[in-house]
Amino acid sequence: MEPTPYSVLMSRARTDAGESQLDVPEDWLQGRTLFGGLQAAVAFAAMRSLVPQAPLRSLQATFLAPVPGGVVRSRARVLRSGKSATHVESRIVDGDDTLALFVGVFGLPRPSTVKLIPRQPAVTPAHSIELPWIPGVAPNFTQHFKARWIVGGPPFSGMGQPDNVIELGMRDSGRATEYHVLAMADFIPPIALSYVKERIAAASVTWMLEMLAEDVSALPLDGWRVDAQMKAADSGYTNQSLVLWGPGGVPVALGRQCMVVFG
């Protein structure tokens, strides 16, 4: 079966008054669950049906249970809507069971005298390690990305470096959307996996994304960069943060993630 490009897949999403539904093929799975960035996209589609205009400012996610492929459904509701900000909850559901929980904050621009634009730091590549997609070995969803580590290393490389810099792109056509940002911001695997050489499992517990760019529609899908750091690791849990840069060093998003590593 031919893989389904991300933009084609998202064009098939059905949304209506706080609900979204998407039939997800196997090439978007991450082990036995749906790639987390795509879970976020399905949940976000339901949110967008309720808040069609205001830019997304932050998104918080808690991953409760595996989300299988096939038809994935999300239900959203507005928690509070003020003059500028609207809080929306969205859940990936299987019947009455919640598999993943998301809270998004949408905010209209406000006048302010405070402004600080992050600048992408220059990086001297230590090496260049491209992540290959090997069927049956690499997670299915990774075939949709082009990833090259220039600092640190991919999972199971045994490199053991807490700082990672990844040059990133998507195997898709067209320009970037909010949905592409969700996918690219969640691409990076647990940095802890690069500390080992044998294959072990890992899973996300929580994920938080803060948007810095209100509009990414002018950006292409190549030339992105992820600067990530593992901040702590103990008792099987790891904590890492990231900055997602668009082409030309455009600051797009900040991320934070808590994960569990089984080994």
C-alpha positions in Angstrom: 0.0 0.0 0.0 1.3 3.4 -1.0 1.9 5.8 2.0 -0.5 8.6 2.4 1.0 12.1 2.4 0.1 14.2 5.4 -1.7 17.0 3.6 -3.8 14.3 1.7 -4.6 12.5 4.9 -5.7 15.7 6.7 -7.8 16.8 3.7 -9.9 13.6 4.4 -10.7 14.7 8.0 -14.4 15.2 8.6 -15.3 17.9 11.1 -18.6 19.2 12.3 -19.5 21.3 15.4 -16.9 20.1 17.8 -16.3 16.7 16.4 -13.7 15.3 14.0 -13.1 11.9 12.4 -10.3 10.6 10.4 -9.6 7.1 8.9 -5.9 6.6 9.6 -3.8 4.1 7.6 -1.1 1.9 9.0 1.7 4.1 7.6 0.9 6.7 10.3 1.3 4.3 13.3 4.0 4.5 15.9 4.2 1.0 17.2 0.8 -0.1 18.3 -0.5 3.5 18.6 -1.1 6.4 16.4 1.8 8.9 16.0 1.2 11.5 18.7 1.5 14.5 16.4 -1.4 13.0 14.3 -3.4 12.4 17.5 -2.9 16.1 18.2 -4.0 17.0 14.7 -7.3 15.1 14.9 -8.0 16.7 18.3 -7.1 20.1 16.9 -9.4 19.7 14.0 -12.3 19.3 16.4 -11.1 22.4 18.3 -10.8 24.4 15.1 -14.4 23.7 14.2 -15.4 25.7 17.3 -12.7 28.4 17.1 -12.1 29.0 13.4 -10.2 32.3 13.5 -8.0 32.9 16.6 -4.4 31.7 16.4 -3.4 28.7 18.6 -1.2 29.8 21.5 -0.7 26.7 23.4 -1.7 23.0 23.4 -1.4 20.6 26.3 -1.7 16.8 25.8 -2.0 13.8 28.1 -1.7 10.4 26.4 -3.8 7.9 28.4 -4.0 4.8 26.2 -2.9 3.5 22.8 -4.9 4.9 19.9 -5.2 2.2 17.2 -5.3 2.9 13.5 -8.5 3.0 11.5 -11.3 5.5 12.3 -10.1 7.9 15.0 -12.7 10.2 16.6 -12.4 13.4 18.7 -14.9 15.5 20.6 -14.3 19.1 21.6 -16.0 21.6 23.8 -15.3 25.2 24.8 -14.3 25.5 28.4 -14.2 29.3 28.5 -14.3 32.1 26.0 -13.2 35.6 27.0 -12.5 38.8 25.1 -9.3 37.6 23.6 -8.6 34.0 24.7 -10.7 30.8 24.3 -9.9 27.6 26.1 -11.0 24.4 24.4 -10.9 20.8 25.5 -10.7 17.9 23.0 -10.6 14.2 23.6 -9.7 11.3 21.4 -12.4 8.8 22.2 -13.3 5.2 21.7 -17.0 5.0 22.7 -17.1 6.4 26.2 -13.4 5.8 26.8 -10.9 8.7 26.6 -7.6 7.7 24.9 -6.0 11.1 24.9 -6.9 14.5 26.4 -6.0 17.9 24.9 -6.5 21.5 26.1 -5.9 24.3 23.6 -5.7 28.0 24.2 -6.6 30.2 21.2 -5.8 33.9 21.5 -6.4 37.0 19.4 -3.5 39.4 19.1 -3.3 42.0 21.9 -1.6 45.4 21.8 1.7 45.3 23.8 4.9 47.2 24.2 6.8 44.0 25.1 8.4 42.1 22.2 11.2 39.5 22.1 11.8 37.4 19.0 14.0 34.3 19.6 17.1 34.0 17.4 18.2 30.7 16.1 21.7 30.0 17.4 24.4 29.0 15.0 25.4 25.4 15.1 28.6 23.8 14.0 27.6 20.3 12.8 29.4 17.6 14.7 28.4 15.0 12.1 25.5 14.1 9.8 23.4 11.1 10.6 20.3 10.6 8.5 17.5 8.5 10.0 16.6 5.8 7.5 13.2 4.2 7.3 13.6 0.4 7.6 10.2 -1.4 7.4 9.6 -3.4 10.5 12.3 -1.7 12.4 11.6 2.1 12.3 8.2 3.3 13.4 5.8 3.5 10.3 5.2 7.2 10.6 8.9 8.1 10.3 8.7 7.4 6.5 6.9 10.7 6.1 9.8 12.7 7.5 13.3 13.6 6.4 15.5 13.8 9.5 19.2 14.3 9.9 21.0 14.6 13.2 23.8 17.2 13.1 24.3 17.2 16.9 23.5 14.2 19.0 22.2 11.0 17.5 19.1 8.9 16.7 17.6 6.2 18.9 19.8 3.2 19.7 23.0 4.9 18.5 24.6 4.8 21.9 25.8 8.4 21.5 24.4 9.5 24.9 24.3 13.3 24.3 21.6 15.4 26.0 21.7 18.1 23.3 20.2 17.2 19.9 19.9 19.3 16.7 17.9 17.8 13.9 17.4 19.1 10.4 13.8 18.2 9.5 11.4 18.2 6.6 8.2 16.4 5.6 7.7 14.2 2.5 4.7 16.2 1.5 3.8 18.9 -1.0 2.6 22.4 -0.6 3.2 24.9 2.2 3.1 24.5 5.9 -0.1 24.5 8.0 -0.9 24.4 11.7 -1.2 20.7 11.3 2.3 20.3 9.9 3.6 22.2 12.9 2.0 19.8 15.2 3.5 16.9 13.4 7.0 18.3 13.2 7.0 19.4 16.8 6.3 15.9 17.9 8.6 14.1 15.6 11.7 13.9 17.8 11.9 10.6 19.7 13.0 10.4 23.4 16.6 11.6 23.5 17.1 8.9 26.2 16.9 6.3 23.5 20.1 7.5 22.0 21.9 6.5 25.2 21.4 2.8 24.5 22.3 0.5 21.7 19.7 -2.2 22.2 16.1 -1.7 21.2 13.8 -0.7 24.1 10.3 0.8 24.2 9.3 4.3 25.2 6.1 6.3 25.3 4.9 9.9 25.8 3.1 10.7 29.0 2.4 14.4 28.5 3.3 16.9 25.8 3.0 20.7 25.7 3.4 23.0 22.8 3.6 26.8 22.8 3.1 28.5 19.4 5.4 31.5 18.5 4.2 32.0 15.0 0.6 33.1 14.2 0.9 32.2 10.5 3.2 29.6 8.9 1.4 29.4 5.5 4.4 31.1 3.7 6.9 28.5 4.9 7.9 25.4 2.8 8.0 21.9 4.3 11.8 21.6 4.0 14.6 23.3 5.9 13.1 23.1 9.4 15.2 22.5 12.5 14.6 21.1 16.0 16.9 22.1 18.9 16.2 19.7 21.7 17.6 19.0 25.2 17.0 16.2 27.6 16.7 18.1 30.9 16.5 15.2 33.3 16.1 11.4 33.5 15.5 9.2 36.5 13.4 6.2 37.6 12.4 5.4 34.0 11.0 8.9 33.3 12.6 11.6 31.1 12.0 15.2 30.5 13.0 17.1 27.4 12.3 20.4 25.7 12.7 21.8 22.2 12.5 24.8 19.9 11.1 24.3 16.5 12.5 26.6 13.9 11.1 27.2 10.4 13.2 27.7 7.3 15.4 30.7 7.6 15.5 30.5 11.4 11.8 31.5 11.9 10.9 30.7 15.5 7.7 28.6 15.3 7.1 26.7 18.6 8.4 25.7 22.0 7.8 22.2 23.3 8.1 20.3 26.5 7.6 16.5 27.0 7.5 13.9 29.8 8.2 10.4 28.6 8.7 6.9 30.1 11.5 4.7 28.9 11.1 0.9 29.4 14.7 0.0 30.0 
